């Protein structure tokens, strides 16, 4: 499999960023929801620190993903009605927006609370704002609701991918699966599969 995308499927780098960011967000989001119910302890502080470090890692991976996406060409859209292509592109824009906003809102929440922010205890990151307990509550609510909104859009994204795979039996999902093989299709003129 090629590192770069081609006219038939996404390359291995794009697939890596897609799946690692998706799994990181889902895992860290569920972890975040569960950790809030823990009773105060040193263990809870360490778990929060790990949640923050994973969130920062996701933010960095997302930045690398966007940089790679600017460098790597996307495969052309699979044949579909125009409205489906518009919805698919709008969904991707929403997902990118939420993926960016979610860790930034957590970083802002942490800053407004006045907590130090470290990445895996290796180095500190600067605060995005000064301490403000009243705004911290709002930032926490925004952070949590962004996760729920991201989940809703993600459900639509996964549902559409499954619809294409099961009902339409096209390559939309296959060309992003880590080990998926795309079905044969006619190559665009001037290119070979």
C-alpha positions as protocol buffer text, in pm:
chain_id: "A"
residue {
  index: 1
  type: UNK
  ca { x: 0 y: 0 z: 0 }
}
residue {
  index: 2
  type: UNK
  ca { x: 126 y: 343 z: -92 }
}
residue {
  index: 3
  type: UNK
  ca { x: 200 y: 613 z: 166 }
}
residue {
  index: 4
  type: UNK
  ca { x: 17 y: 866 z: -51 }
}
residue {
  index: 5
  type: UNK
  ca { x: -340 y: 851 z: -173 }
}
residue {
  index: 6
  type: UNK
  ca { x: -418 y: 768 z: -534 }
}
residue {
  index: 7
  type: UNK
  ca { x: -724 y: 785 z: -758 }
}
residue {
  index: 8
  type: UNK
  ca { x: -862 y: 464 z: -604 }
}
residue {
  index: 9
  type: UNK
  ca { x: -804 y: 490 z: -229 }
}
residue {
  index: 10
  type: UNK
  ca { x: -653 y: 680 z: 60 }
}
residue {
  index: 11
  type: UNK
  ca { x: -286 y: 621 z: 130 }
}
residue {
  index: 12
  type: UNK
  ca { x: -155 y: 456 z: 445 }
}
residue {
  index: 13
  type: UNK
  ca { x: -58 y: 788 z: 608 }
}
residue {
  index: 14
  type: UNK
  ca { x: -407 y: 933 z: 563 }
}
residue {
  index: 15
  type: UNK
  ca { x: -560 y: 609 z: 692 }
}
residue {
  index: 16
  type: UNK
  ca { x: -330 y: 611 z: 995 }
}
residue {
  index: 17
  type: UNK
  ca { x: -427 y: 968 z: 1086 }
}
residue {
  index: 18
  type: UNK
  ca { x: -797 y: 895 z: 1027 }
}
residue {
  index: 19
  type: UNK
  ca { x: -812 y: 589 z: 1252 }
}
residue {
  index: 20
  type: UNK
  ca { x: -572 y: 700 z: 1526 }
}
residue {
  index: 21
  type: UNK
  ca { x: -750 y: 1034 z: 1570 }
}
residue {
  index: 22
  type: UNK
  ca { x: -1093 y: 865 z: 1564 }
}
residue {
  index: 23
  type: UNK
  ca { x: -993 y: 602 z: 1821 }
}
residue {
  index: 24
  type: UNK
  ca { x: -814 y: 861 z: 2034 }
}
residue {
  index: 25
  type: UNK
  ca { x: -1116 y: 1090 z: 2047 }
}
residue {
  index: 26
  type: UNK
  ca { x: -1363 y: 812 z: 2124 }
}
residue {
  index: 27
  type: UNK
  ca { x: -1141 y: 651 z: 2386 }
}
residue {
  index: 28
  type: UNK
  ca { x: -1043 y: 977 z: 2553 }
}
residue {
  index: 29
  type: UNK
  ca { x: -1403 y: 1103 z: 2539 }
}
residue {
  index: 30
  type: UNK
  ca { x: -1543 y: 796 z: 2712 }
}
residue {
  index: 31
  type: UNK
  ca { x: -1256 y: 811 z: 2961 }
}
residue {
  index: 32
  type: UNK
  ca { x: -1338 y: 1178 z: 3023 }
}
residue {
  index: 33
  type: UNK
  ca { x: -1703 y: 1104 z: 3094 }
}
residue {
  index: 34
  type: UNK
  ca { x: -1615 y: 822 z: 3334 }
}
residue {
  index: 35
  type: UNK
  ca { x: -1342 y: 1005 z: 3527 }
}
residue {
  index: 36
  type: UNK
  ca { x: -1573 y: 1286 z: 3638 }
}
residue {
  index: 37
  type: UNK
  ca { x: -1754 y: 1043 z: 3870 }
}
residue {
  index: 38
  type: UNK
  ca { x: -1436 y: 943 z: 4053 }
}
residue {
  index: 39
  type: UNK
  ca { x: -1398 y: 1055 z: 4413 }
}
residue {
  index: 40
  type: UNK
  ca { x: -1119 y: 1309 z: 4476 }
}
residue {
  index: 41
  type: UNK
  ca { x: -781 y: 1138 z: 4506 }
}
residue {
  index: 42
  type: UNK
  ca { x: -430 y: 1144 z: 4371 }
}
residue {
  index: 43
  type: UNK
  ca { x: -534 y: 874 z: 4128 }
}
residue {
  index: 44
  type: UNK
  ca { x: -805 y: 1102 z: 3988 }
}
residue {
  index: 45
  type: UNK
  ca { x: -551 y: 1382 z: 3940 }
}
residue {
  index: 46
  type: UNK
  ca { x: -323 y: 1144 z: 3749 }
}
residue {
  index: 47
  type: UNK
  ca { x: -612 y: 1022 z: 3534 }
}
residue {
  index: 48
  type: UNK
  ca { x: -711 y: 1382 z: 3454 }
}
residue {
  index: 49
  type: UNK
  ca { x: -349 y: 1456 z: 3363 }
}
residue {
  index: 50
  type: UNK
  ca { x: -344 y: 1155 z: 3130 }
}
residue {
  index: 51
  type: UNK
  ca { x: -676 y: 1266 z: 2972 }
}
residue {
  index: 52
  type: UNK
  ca { x: -527 y: 1610 z: 2906 }
}
residue {
  index: 53
  type: UNK
  ca { x: -206 y: 1466 z: 2760 }
}
residue {
  index: 54
  type: UNK
  ca { x: -402 y: 1238 z: 2528 }
}
residue {
  index: 55
  type: UNK
  ca { x: -618 y: 1535 z: 2423 }
}
residue {
  index: 56
  type: UNK
  ca { x: -307 y: 1738 z: 2340 }
}
residue {
  index: 57
  type: UNK
  ca { x: -168 y: 1443 z: 2146 }
}
residue {
  index: 58
  type: UNK
  ca { x: -491 y: 1423 z: 1946 }
}
residue {
  index: 59
  type: UNK
  ca { x: -464 y: 1796 z: 1874 }
}
residue {
  index: 60
  type: UNK
  ca { x: -104 y: 1750 z: 1749 }
}
residue {
  index: 61
  type: UNK
  ca { x: -202 y: 1447 z: 1539 }
}
residue {
  index: 62
  type: UNK
  ca { x: -492 y: 1644 z: 1395 }
}
residue {
  index: 63
  type: UNK
  ca { x: -255 y: 1928 z: 1299 }
}
residue {
  index: 64
  type: UNK
  ca { x: -29 y: 1673 z: 1128 }
}
residue {
  index: 65
  type: UNK
  ca { x: -332 y: 1521 z: 957 }
}
residue {
  index: 66
  type: UNK
  ca { x: -437 y: 1860 z: 818 }
}
residue {
  index: 67
  type: UNK
  ca { x: -80 y: 1929 z: 702 }
}
residue {
  index: 68
  type: UNK
  ca { x: -65 y: 1589 z: 533 }
}
residue {
  index: 69
  type: UNK
  ca { x: -407 y: 1647 z: 376 }
}
residue {
  index: 70
  type: UNK
  ca { x: -278 y: 1972 z: 221 }
}
residue {
  index: 71
  type: UNK
  ca { x: 17 y: 1779 z: 77 }
}
residue {
  index: 72
  type: UNK
  ca { x: -162 y: 1458 z: -22 }
}
residue {
  index: 73
  type: UNK
  ca { x: -431 y: 1457 z: -289 }
}
residue {
  index: 74
  type: UNK
  ca { x: -767 y: 1307 z: -199 }
}
residue {
  index: 75
  type: UNK
  ca { x: -912 y: 1031 z: -412 }
}
residue {
  index: 76
  type: UNK
  ca { x: -1199 y: 1157 z: -625 }
}
residue {
  index: 77
  type: UNK
  ca { x: -1546 y: 1115 z: -480 }
}
residue {
  index: 78
  type: UNK
  ca { x: -1722 y: 790 z: -553 }
}
residue {
  index: 79
  type: UNK
  ca { x: -2015 y: 836 z: -792 }
}
residue {
  index: 80
  type: UNK
  ca { x: -2315 y: 953 z: -589 }
}
residue {
  index: 81
  type: UNK
  ca { x: -2600 y: 1202 z: -616 }
}
residue {
  index: 82
  type: UNK
  ca { x: -2485 y: 1564 z: -579 }
}
residue {
  index: 83
  type: UNK
  ca { x: -2672 y: 1612 z: -250 }
}
residue {
  index: 84
  type: UNK
  ca { x: -2486 y: 1314 z: -96 }
}
residue {
  index: 85
  type: UNK
  ca { x: -2149 y: 1459 z: -198 }
}
residue {
  index: 86
  type: UNK
  ca { x: -2247 y: 1796 z: -49 }
}
residue {
  index: 87
  type: UNK
  ca { x: -2359 y: 1634 z: 278 }
}
residue {
  index: 88
  type: UNK
  ca { x: -2041 y: 1423 z: 290 }
}
residue {
  index: 89
  type: UNK
  ca { x: -1817 y: 1728 z: 246 }
}
residue {
  index: 90
  type: UNK
  ca { x: -2019 y: 1928 z: 502 }
}
residue {
  index: 91
  type: UNK
  ca { x: -1992 y: 1638 z: 748 }
}
residue {
  index: 92
  type: UNK
  ca { x: -1615 y: 1628 z: 706 }
}
residue {
  index: 93
  type: UNK
  ca { x: -1593 y: 2003 z: 767 }
}
residue {
  index: 94
  type: UNK
  ca { x: -1803 y: 1963 z: 1085 }
}
residue {
  index: 95
  type: UNK
  ca { x: -1590 y: 1672 z: 1204 }
}
residue {
  index: 96
  type: UNK
  ca { x: -1270 y: 1871 z: 1147 }
}
residue {
  index: 97
  type: UNK
  ca { x: -1419 y: 2166 z: 1334 }
}
residue {
  index: 98
  type: UNK
  ca { x: -1520 y: 1953 z: 1631 }
}
residue {
  index: 99
  type: UNK
  ca { x: -1188 y: 1766 z: 1635 }
}
residue {
  index: 100
  type: UNK
  ca { x: -1010 y: 2101 z: 1659 }
}
residue {
  index: 101
  type: UNK
  ca { x: -1254 y: 2263 z: 1904 }
}
residue {
  index: 102
  type: UNK
  ca { x: -1274 y: 1973 z: 2148 }
}
residue {
  index: 103
  type: UNK
  ca { x: -911 y: 1970 z: 2272 }
}
residue {
  index: 104
  type: UNK
  ca { x: -888 y: 2350 z: 2251 }
}
residue {
  index: 105
  type: UNK
  ca { x: -1198 y: 2385 z: 2470 }
}
residue {
  index: 106
  type: UNK
  ca { x: -1042 y: 2142 z: 2719 }
}
residue {
  index: 107
  type: UNK
  ca { x: -722 y: 2345 z: 2717 }
}
residue {
  index: 108
  type: UNK
  ca { x: -925 y: 2662 z: 2774 }
}
residue {
  index: 109
  type: UNK
  ca { x: -1120 y: 2497 z: 3059 }
}
residue {
  index: 110
  type: UNK
  ca { x: -794 y: 2390 z: 3221 }
}
residue {
  index: 111
  type: UNK
  ca { x: -652 y: 2743 z: 3183 }
}
residue {
  index: 112
  type: UNK
  ca { x: -961 y: 2911 z: 3329 }
}
residue {
  index: 113
  type: UNK
  ca { x: -943 y: 2676 z: 3626 }
}
residue {
  index: 114
  type: UNK
  ca { x: -585 y: 2784 z: 3682 }
}
residue {
  index: 115
  type: UNK
  ca { x: -441 y: 2432 z: 3657 }
}
residue {
  index: 116
  type: UNK
  ca { x: -100 y: 2371 z: 3505 }
}
residue {
  index: 117
  type: UNK
  ca { x: -107 y: 2184 z: 3175 }
}
residue {
  index: 118
  type: UNK
  ca { x: 164 y: 1929 z: 3110 }
}
residue {
  index: 119
  type: UNK
  ca { x: 214 y: 1689 z: 2826 }
}
residue {
  index: 120
  type: UNK
  ca { x: 288 y: 1349 z: 2983 }
}
residue {
  index: 121
  type: UNK
  ca { x: 485 y: 1529 z: 3258 }
}
residue {
  index: 122
  type: UNK
  ca { x: 753 y: 1621 z: 3002 }
}
residue {
  index: 123
  type: UNK
  ca { x: 684 y: 1991 z: 2953 }
}
residue {
  index: 124
  type: UNK
  ca { x: 429 y: 2259 z: 3040 }
}
residue {
  index: 125
  type: UNK
  ca { x: 206 y: 2437 z: 2794 }
}
residue {
  index: 126
  type: UNK
  ca { x: 100 y: 2799 z: 2837 }
}
residue {
  index: 127
  type: UNK
  ca { x: -245 y: 2893 z: 2962 }
}
residue {
  index: 128
  type: UNK
  ca { x: -490 y: 3016 z: 2698 }
}
residue {
  index: 129
  type: UNK
  ca { x: -655 y: 3254 z: 2947 }
}
residue {
  index: 130
  type: UNK
  ca { x: -628 y: 3376 z: 3304 }
}
residue {
  index: 131
  type: UNK
  ca { x: -801 y: 3205 z: 3594 }
}
residue {
  index: 132
  type: UNK
  ca { x: -1177 y: 3263 z: 3601 }
}
residue {
  index: 133
  type: UNK
  ca { x: -1395 y: 3013 z: 3787 }
}
residue {
  index: 134
  type: UNK
  ca { x: -1721 y: 3142 z: 3643 }
}
residue {
  index: 135
  type: UNK
  ca { x: -1601 y: 3106 z: 3284 }
}
residue {
  index: 136
  type: UNK
  ca { x: -1440 y: 2772 z: 3371 }
}
residue {
  index: 137
  type: UNK
  ca { x: -1785 y: 2620 z: 3434 }
}
residue {
  index: 138
  type: UNK
  ca { x: -1903 y: 2745 z: 3095 }
}
residue {
  index: 139
  type: UNK
  ca { x: -1588 y: 2614 z: 2924 }
}
residue {
  index: 140
  type: UNK
  ca { x: -1640 y: 2273 z: 3087 }
}
residue {
  index: 141
  type: UNK
  ca { x: -1999 y: 2260 z: 2961 }
}
residue {
  index: 142
  type: UNK
  ca { x: -1884 y: 2361 z: 2611 }
}
residue {
  index: 143
  type: UNK
  ca { x: -1613 y: 2093 z: 2620 }
}
residue {
  index: 144
  type: UNK
  ca { x: -1864 y: 1825 z: 2717 }
}
residue {
  index: 145
  type: UNK
  ca { x: -2133 y: 1934 z: 2468 }
}
residue {
  index: 146
  type: UNK
  ca { x: -1877 y: 1948 z: 2188 }
}
residue {
  index: 147
  type: UNK
  ca { x: -1805 y: 1581 z: 2255 }
}
residue {
  index: 148
  type: UNK
  ca { x: -2176 y: 1494 z: 2234 }
}
residue {
  index: 149
  type: UNK
  ca { x: -2215 y: 1696 z: 1913 }
}
residue {
  index: 150
  type: UNK
  ca { x: -1909 y: 1527 z: 1769 }
}
residue {
  index: 151
  type: UNK
  ca { x: -2064 y: 1190 z: 1852 }
}
residue {
  index: 152
  type: UNK
  ca { x: -2385 y: 1284 z: 1670 }
}
residue {
  index: 153
  type: UNK
  ca { x: -2197 y: 1386 z: 1357 }
}
residue {
  index: 154
  type: UNK
  ca { x: -1978 y: 1077 z: 1388 }
}
residue {
  index: 155
  type: UNK
  ca { x: -2286 y: 852 z: 1403 }
}
residue {
  index: 156
  type: UNK
  ca { x: -2403 y: 1009 z: 1077 }
}
residue {
  index: 157
  type: UNK
  ca { x: -2056 y: 966 z: 926 }
}
residue {
  index: 158
  type: UNK
  ca { x: -2032 y: 599 z: 1025 }
}
residue {
  index: 159
  type: UNK
  ca { x: -2394 y: 537 z: 922 }
}
residue {
  index: 160
  type: UNK
  ca { x: -2329 y: 682 z: 577 }
}
residue {
  index: 161
  type: UNK
  ca { x: -2011 y: 477 z: 538 }
}
residue {
  index: 162
  type: UNK
  ca { x: -2199 y: 159 z: 633 }
}
residue {
  index: 163
  type: UNK
  ca { x: -2484 y: 249 z: 394 }
}
residue {
  index: 164
  type: UNK
  ca { x: -2233 y: 284 z: 112 }
}
residue {
  index: 165
  type: UNK
  ca { x: -2068 y: -45 z: 207 }
}
residue {
  index: 166
  type: UNK
  ca { x: -2377 y: -259 z: 265 }
}
residue {
  index: 167
  type: UNK
  ca { x: -2648 y: -110 z: 44 }
}
residue {
  index: 168
  type: UNK
  ca { x: -2458 y: 67 z: -235 }
}
residue {
  index: 169
  type: UNK
  ca { x: -2170 y: -183 z: -227 }
}
residue {
  index: 170
  type: UNK
  ca { x: -1923 y: 81 z: -342 }
}
residue {
  index: 171
  type: UNK
  ca { x: -1570 y: 164 z: -228 }
}
residue {
  index: 172
  type: UNK
  ca { x: -1642 y: 458 z: 4 }
}
residue {
  index: 173
  type: UNK
  ca { x: -1565 y: 260 z: 320 }
}
residue {
  index: 174
  type: UNK
  ca { x: -1325 y: 10 z: 163 }
}
residue {
  index: 175
  type: UNK
  ca { x: -1083 y: 279 z: 51 }
}
residue {
  index: 176
  type: UNK
  ca { x: -1041 y: 409 z: 409 }
}
residue {
  index: 177
  type: UNK
  ca { x: -1023 y: 72 z: 587 }
}
residue {
  index: 178
  type: UNK
  ca { x: -671 y: -4 z: 710 }
}
residue {
  index: 179
  type: UNK
  ca { x: -661 y: -341 z: 535 }
}
residue {
  index: 180
  type: UNK
  ca { x: -950 y: -297 z: 294 }
}
residue {
  index: 181
  type: UNK
  ca { x: -917 y: -382 z: -71 }
}
residue {
  index: 182
  type: UNK
  ca { x: -1107 y: -168 z: -313 }
}
residue {
  index: 183
  type: UNK
  ca { x: -1318 y: -330 z: -578 }
}
residue {
  index: 184
  type: UNK
  ca { x: -1201 y: -296 z: -934 }
}
residue {
  index: 185
  type: UNK
  ca { x: -1329 y: 9 z: -1111 }
}
residue {
  index: 186
  type: UNK
  ca { x: -1246 y: 184 z: -1431 }
}
residue {
  index: 187
  type: UNK
  ca { x: -950 y: 415 z: -1382 }
}
residue {
  index: 188
  type: UNK
  ca { x: -982 y: 777 z: -1488 }
}
residue {
  index: 189
  type: UNK
  ca { x: -836 y: 846 z: -1831 }
}
residue {
  index: 190
  type: UNK
  ca { x: -458 y: 860 z: -1836 }
}
residue {
  index: 191
  type: UNK
  ca { x: -416 y: 663 z: -1512 }
}
residue {
  index: 192
  type: UNK
  ca { x: -377 y: 295 z: -1441 }
}
residue {
  index: 193
  type: UNK
  ca { x: -515 y: 119 z: -1135 }
}
